[in-house]
Amino acid sequence: MSYEKTTRGASTKLSSTKDHKIVYTNGKTVIIRDINNPSLGFAYSGHAHQVNVARVAPSGYYCASADVQGNVRIWDTSFLTSGFPPTSLEPPILKAEYKTLSGRITDLAWDGESKRIVVVGEGRDRFGHAFQVDTGSGAGEISGHSKVINAVAVRHHRPFRAVTASDDASIILHTVWWDDVSFIGVPFKYEKTIKTHTRFVQDVQYAHDGEHFVSVGADAKAFIYDGKTGDTVAEFTDAHKGSIMAVSWSADGKSFVTSSADCTVKLWDVESKKAVNTWDLGAGIHNQQVGNTWTGAHHHSHDVGIVSLSLGGNLNVFDRRVGDKPSKIIHGPQKAITSGALVAKTFFAGSYDGRVTAFEPNTEAATLEEATGHEGQVNGMNVSDGKVFSVGFDDRLREIDGGKKMFTPNMAVSTTSQPKGVAAGPKEVFVITGNGIQAVSGKEQVFSLPVNYQPSAVTVTIDGKTVAVGGEDQKVYLYDWSGSALREVGKLESNRGIIGALAFTPDGSILASGDSVGKIIVYDVKERKMITSRWAFHSARITSLAWNVDSKHCVSGSLDTHVYVWSLDKPMKNVAIKNAVAGGVSVVAWLDPTTVIGAGADGCVRTWSVKLPGA
């Protein structure tokens, strides 16, 4: 799964469920992840715009997620109790969608009955709105602020209260007109303004019993207030050396945790008003802490449930009983995944920002050391003999040891121009650039072939003897590799778009060619003839192709967000995984004969169990 997307100087909203699952957003995607087994997760891709916050209702049956255009989507999460992660290929049922603000939503909160939601943020006519979940009708007025509201919290017990925190350095307590249990509306109204902070107020949270709420801000202070009246109960001055970006409560209300831009996370005892634990994440902007949540805090088994988010994207998990370092660091891509390769059961994902992350079933993802990696987007990866070869916008070919999950030291070969793809044979690696084809062995270029077309895709047979190169001229060129030179031996011309992906069957006898109009042509390599052109259900550029070990089924990924599994014996039979990756699919592969793994623009790595068509 992906990292949380972060913004410097802004609080990033994390949330959690009752059973140790964290909920966060990345781009247009909402991610729910098991803190005890981070490889288990679910990604919701229903939003058309960037999502800023998502929170599961106290009932556990629905999640509300909100985006930068002021839209709130409320969708089914019954799978949290019936079986996580869900196995269905169908997206969760959408209960409702409402336009609540005219601008971005920064935070939202459910009431304790899972019937009402308060959203806050930035709009032309208002900075907050309370509404009924079932109907979307108003549930009072959120007012009193003069600048963007950064956070909101709702008291989950009667009498209901809502508190909001803003860039105008104020906190506002909202009460209800009356608290008759029989009245469904519970309309919120302005009650009082609290001016304890002197700078931006970044976060505010109610304790689970509703007796108190806490606020933190850019003035490095924290305050505790009476949950019903809003009266100040305690002040924590100079709590950190930098802005405090987030705060969360323990289940018993006796402790809370703060995350700060000073790169520290602190656990506070409410009664003594002292920090009982301080975790220092190190120096550097990427270690600034911008969000947190206390998973399982609705129960009392919460010693290991503190999660704090680094600006660099790491999710740091802490055991409150240990005061020196995180008990676990959860990694994952923060930017779009642009390429990938599979070594045994380990999937290596290359990202837009140059990072490479290794994913393995039932284990935590690991980010490879960036100092020896790419300095720009990774735009091609391929595997040979347990090694991953990658090319990037830094005009370098690099090697990764698949077993050690690390870049091979001092292994960087310059390309003649910006590389567009890479294919690895048993001895040589073939790189396509804007002006030709390079063959590399070890650290040396052993052959270079200028071409009179623009290469756009490349693949090689397992034995390394046949290389196929697709071009922007809509043709596929076949080359024999002698061990020292490439010789053109054929040309395939049935595609009607720029070639975007190529793949040989394991035995090298068949070649699939996907193009920019969403069509896949399958060729007999020896005869240079088309076998089928019926794999034509994609509506955008084909970005990745991979054959099953049986050489009869092929999986494709496309910018249209869909994944298809095709049958060679029955070309009109297919398995469609619609809206598989929000923003488009970059790479697909076979994890085993009936499991597809894929990734793309939303930074998530997913697996799908499929029934092979025509089988």
HELIX and SHEET records of a PDB file:
HELIX    1   1 PHE A   79  SER A   82  1                                   4    
HELIX    2   2 ILE A  285  ASN A  287  5                                   3    
HELIX    3   3 GLU A  370  THR A  372  5                                   3    
SHEET    1   A 4 SER A  15  SER A  16  0                                        
SHEET    2   A 4 LYS A  21  ASN A  26 -1                                        
SHEET    3   A 4 THR A  29  ASP A  34 -1                                        
SHEET    4   A 4 GLY A  41  TYR A  44 -1                                        
SHEET    1   B 4 VAL A  51  VAL A  56  0                                        
SHEET    2   B 4 TYR A  62  ASP A  67 -1                                        
SHEET    3   B 4 ASN A  71  ASP A  76 -1                                        
SHEET    4   B 4 LEU A  94  LYS A  99 -1                                        
SHEET    1   C 3 ILE A 105  TRP A 110  0                                        
SHEET    2   C 3 ARG A 116  GLY A 121 -1                                        
SHEET    3   C 3 GLY A 128  GLN A 132 -1                                        
SHEET    1   D 4 ILE A 149  VAL A 154  0                                        
SHEET    2   D 4 ALA A 162  SER A 166 -1                                        
SHEET    3   D 4 ILE A 171  VAL A 176 -1                                        
SHEET    4   D 4 PHE A 188  ILE A 194 -1                                        
SHEET    1   E 4 VAL A 201  TYR A 206  0                                        
SHEET    2   E 4 HIS A 212  GLY A 217 -1                                        
SHEET    3   E 4 ALA A 222  ASP A 226 -1                                        
SHEET    4   E 4 THR A 232  PHE A 236 -1                                        
SHEET    1   F 4 ILE A 244  TRP A 249  0                                        
SHEET    2   F 4 SER A 255  SER A 260 -1                                        
SHEET    3   F 4 THR A 264  ASP A 269 -1                                        
SHEET    4   F 4 LYS A 274  ASP A 280 -1                                        
SHEET    1   G 4 GLN A 289  TRP A 294  0                                        
SHEET    2   G 4 ILE A 306  SER A 310 -1                                        
SHEET    3   G 4 LEU A 315  PHE A 318 -1                                        
SHEET    4   G 4 LYS A 328  ILE A 330 -1                                        
SHEET    1   H 4 ILE A 337  VAL A 343  0                                        
SHEET    2   H 4 THR A 346  SER A 351 -1                                        
SHEET    3   H 4 VAL A 356  PHE A 359 -1                                        
SHEET    4   H 4 ALA A 366  THR A 367 -1                                        
SHEET    1   I 4 VAL A 378  SER A 384  0                                        
SHEET    2   I 4 LYS A 387  GLY A 392 -1                                        
SHEET    3   I 4 ARG A 396  ASP A 401 -1                                        
SHEET    4   I 4 MET A 406  SER A 414 -1                                        
SHEET    1   J 4 PRO A 419  ALA A 424  0                                        
SHEET    2   J 4 VAL A 429  THR A 433 -1                                        
SHEET    3   J 4 GLY A 436  SER A 441 -1                                        
SHEET    4   J 4 GLU A 444  PRO A 450 -1                                        
SHEET    1   K 4 PRO A 455  VAL A 460  0                                        
SHEET    2   K 4 THR A 466  GLY A 471 -1                                        
SHEET    3   K 4 VAL A 476  TRP A 481 -1                                        
SHEET    4   K 4 LEU A 486  LEU A 492 -1                                        
SHEET    1   L 4 ILE A 499  PHE A 504  0                                        
SHEET    2   L 4 ILE A 510  ASP A 515 -1                                        
SHEET    3   L 4 ILE A 520  ASP A 524 -1                                        
SHEET    4   L 4 LYS A 529  TRP A 535 -1                                        
SHEET    1   M 4 ILE A 542  TRP A 547  0                                        
SHEET    2   M 4 HIS A 553  SER A 558 -1                                        
SHEET    3   M 4 VAL A 563  SER A 567 -1                                        
SHEET    4   M 4 ASN A 574  ILE A 577 -1                                        
SHEET    1   N 3 VAL A 585  ASP A 592  0                                        
SHEET    2   N 3 THR A 595  GLY A 600 -1                                        
SHEET    3   N 3 VAL A 605  SER A 609 -1                                        
END                                                                             
